[in-house]
């Protein structure tokens, strides 16, 4: 798999399919793109070149271990786009990845044709719930890894989805986001991120997607992103935080229709 050097990071990325480029930016967790996008990539790869960077903090990308910033992670995505794509791309960020994708679009509007932000947010510290949840993740990650995985799974999916898949499949989800050093670096980033000053600089046509049953990043944060990004479009999916697991067809349809090169603003 390709690797590109950005500062002290050796950034890994995947590339598959053919057609106009679609870059998928993963959320929190050291497993990176493989866990976030492994199921969804094939749905796009039939008609798109799908590019999946692994950001610092993932197992696939090695760096010096310093604190993560929106600008630093955005620089990694920018370098991947310049290395892997020919011209502007459609850029989709999920959760933590939405903060990074928004930063890319603000800093390098020439590289982003269309922007999709799924289950994202702009600022942690102003929301006591969000701040407390990420603090709980940080504390459990250092003291009780099993409970960390269970807590992340409980908030990552809607109650109805978890009940529908049954006990065994629920338990199988828990190891997907272990509290590794890299995951906890992501959580530390989640706790301090603030991209509010960048949102007015976004020029690309933008679709914000909120998840109505999101217990990780409540849907009000997606609504606030929509309000802060000029002329953005907005949609909601009746699902938990990991909406593309619960409602994959709906998610893929929304993204595909919005990023269809034939569509107009």
C-alpha positions in Angstrom: 0.0 0.0 0.0 1.2 3.5 -0.7 2.9 5.6 2.0 3.8 9.3 1.9 6.0 11.3 4.3 4.4 14.3 6.0 6.6 15.9 8.6 7.5 13.1 11.0 4.6 10.9 9.8 4.8 8.1 7.3 1.1 8.2 6.2 -0.4 5.1 4.8 -3.4 5.2 2.4 -5.5 2.8 0.4 -6.7 3.3 -3.2 -9.2 1.2 -5.1 -11.7 1.4 -7.9 -11.9 3.7 -10.9 -13.5 7.0 -11.7 -13.6 10.4 -10.0 -11.8 10.4 -6.7 -13.6 10.1 -3.4 -11.5 10.5 -0.3 -12.9 8.9 2.9 -11.5 10.2 6.2 -12.0 7.9 9.2 -13.0 8.7 12.8 -11.5 7.9 16.1 -9.7 4.6 16.5 -6.3 3.1 15.8 -7.7 0.6 13.3 -8.4 3.6 11.0 -9.8 3.2 7.6 -10.1 -0.6 7.6 -12.7 -0.6 10.3 -14.5 2.5 9.4 -14.7 2.1 5.6 -14.0 -1.6 5.0 -17.7 -2.5 4.5 -18.6 0.8 2.7 -15.8 1.2 0.2 -17.0 -1.5 -2.2 -20.3 0.4 -2.5 -18.5 3.4 -3.9 -15.6 1.7 -5.7 -17.7 0.5 -8.6 -17.9 4.0 -9.9 -15.3 6.0 -7.9 -11.6 5.8 -7.1 -11.8 5.5 -3.4 -8.9 6.8 -1.4 -8.7 6.0 2.3 -5.9 7.7 4.4 -4.9 6.4 7.7 -4.2 9.4 10.0 -1.6 9.6 12.7 -2.7 7.6 15.7 -3.6 4.6 13.5 -1.7 1.4 13.5 -0.8 1.8 9.8 0.8 5.3 10.1 4.0 5.8 12.1 4.9 9.2 13.5 6.7 10.8 16.4 3.8 10.4 18.8 3.1 14.1 19.5 -0.2 15.8 20.1 -2.6 15.8 17.2 -4.1 18.9 15.7 -6.7 19.6 13.0 -4.2 21.4 10.9 -1.6 18.6 11.3 -4.1 15.9 10.4 -5.4 18.0 7.5 -1.9 18.3 6.2 -1.7 14.5 6.0 -5.0 14.3 4.0 -3.8 17.1 1.7 -0.6 15.3 1.0 -2.5 12.1 0.2 -4.8 13.9 -2.2 -1.9 15.5 -4.0 -0.2 12.1 -4.2 -3.1 9.9 -5.2 -5.5 12.1 -7.1 -5.5 14.1 -10.3 -7.3 17.4 -9.5 -9.9 18.2 -6.9 -11.7 15.4 -5.1 -14.9 14.7 -3.3 -14.1 14.6 0.4 -16.1 12.7 3.1 -15.2 12.8 6.8 -16.9 10.8 9.5 -16.9 11.9 13.2 -13.3 12.9 14.1 -12.7 12.7 10.3 -15.3 15.3 9.7 -13.3 17.9 11.7 -10.3 17.0 9.6 -12.1 17.1 6.3 -13.7 20.5 7.1 -10.2 21.8 7.9 -8.9 20.5 4.6 -11.7 22.2 2.7 -11.1 25.5 4.6 -7.3 25.5 4.1 -7.1 24.1 0.5 -10.4 24.9 -1.3 -8.6 24.1 -4.6 -8.4 20.4 -3.7 -12.0 19.9 -2.7 -14.8 19.7 -5.3 -17.5 18.6 -2.8 -17.5 18.0 0.9 -19.6 15.6 3.0 -19.5 15.8 6.9 -21.1 12.9 8.6 -21.7 12.8 12.4 -19.3 15.6 12.9 -18.8 18.6 15.3 -16.9 21.8 15.5 -16.0 22.4 19.2 -15.9 20.1 22.2 -15.4 22.3 25.2 -18.7 24.2 24.9 -20.8 20.9 25.3 -20.6 19.4 28.7 -22.0 16.1 27.4 -19.5 15.7 24.7 -16.6 16.8 26.9 -17.7 14.3 29.6 -18.1 11.5 27.2 -14.6 11.9 25.7 -13.2 12.3 29.3 -14.9 9.0 30.2 -13.3 7.3 27.2 -9.9 8.6 28.1 -10.2 7.5 31.7 -11.6 4.0 30.9 -9.0 3.6 28.2 -6.3 3.9 30.8 -7.9 1.8 33.5 -10.5 -0.6 32.1 -10.0 -1.5 28.4 -13.0 -4.0 28.4 -15.3 -1.3 29.7 -13.9 1.2 27.2 -14.8 -1.1 24.3 -18.3 -1.7 25.7 -18.9 2.0 26.3 -17.8 3.0 22.8 -20.0 0.3 21.3 -23.0 1.4 23.3 -22.8 5.0 22.2 -21.6 4.1 18.7 -24.8 2.4 17.6 -28.5 2.9 18.3 -30.3 0.8 20.9 -32.6 -0.7 18.3 -29.7 -1.8 16.1 -27.8 -3.4 19.0 -30.9 -5.3 20.1 -31.6 -6.4 16.5 -28.2 -7.9 15.9 -28.3 -10.0 19.1 -25.9 -10.7 21.9 -23.1 -12.5 20.0 -22.8 -9.8 17.3 -22.9 -7.1 19.9 -20.0 -8.7 21.8 -18.1 -9.1 18.5 -18.2 -5.3 18.0 -16.5 -4.5 21.3 -12.9 -5.3 20.2 -13.2 -3.1 17.0 -11.9 0.0 18.9 -9.3 -1.1 21.5 -7.9 1.7 23.7 -4.4 1.6 22.2 -2.0 4.5 22.6 -3.1 5.7 19.1 -6.8 5.5 19.9 -6.2 7.5 23.1 -4.3 10.1 21.1 -7.4 10.5 18.9 -9.5 10.8 22.1 -7.2 13.6 23.4 -7.6 15.3 20.0 -11.4 14.9 20.3 -11.4 16.6 23.7 -9.6 19.8 22.5 -10.7 20.2 18.9 -12.1 23.6 17.9 -12.5 24.4 14.2 -15.2 27.0 14.4 -12.9 29.7 13.0 -12.3 27.6 9.9 -16.0 26.9 8.9 -16.6 30.3 7.3 -13.7 29.6 4.9 -15.3 26.5 3.4 -16.1 27.2 -0.3 -17.0 23.7 -1.6 -20.6 22.7 -1.9 -21.2 20.8 1.4 -23.6 18.2 2.6 -23.8 17.7 6.4 -25.4 14.4 7.5 -26.6 14.0 11.0 -27.6 10.8 12.8 -30.9 11.2 14.7 -30.1 8.5 17.3 -26.4 9.5 17.8 -25.3 9.1 21.4 -21.7 9.8 20.6 -22.0 13.2 18.8 -25.6 14.3 19.3 -27.3 15.4 16.1 -27.5 19.0 17.3 -23.8 19.2 16.4 -24.5 18.3 12.8 -27.2 20.9 12.7 -24.8 23.5 14.0 -22.2 22.6 11.4 -24.9 23.1 8.7 -25.8 26.5 10.1 -22.2 27.5 10.2 -21.2 26.5 6.7 -22.7 28.9 4.1 -25.1 27.4 1.5 -24.6 23.9 2.9 -27.2 21.1 2.4 -28.4 19.0 5.3 -29.8 15.5 5.7 -30.5 13.2 8.7 -30.5 9.4 8.9 -32.5 7.6 11.6 -29.5 5.7 13.0 -26.8 5.8 15.6 -23.4 7.4 15.3 -22.0 4.8 12.9 -24.8 5.5 10.5 -23.2 3.7 7.5 -23.3 0.4 9.4 -26.9 0.8 10.4 -28.3 2.4 7.2 -25.7 1.7 4.6 -27.9 1.9 1.5 -29.4 5.3 2.7 -25.9 6.6 3.5 -24.4 5.5 0.2 -27.3 6.9 -1.8 -27.1 10.3 -0.1 -23.3 10.6 -0.7 -23.5 9.3 -4.2 -26.3 11.6 -5.3 -24.6 14.7 -3.8 -21.2 13.9 -5.2 -22.4 12.8 -8.7 -20.2 14.8 -11.1 -23.3 15.5 -13.2 -25.2 17.1 -10.2 -25.4 20.8 -9.9 -25.1 23.0 -6.8 
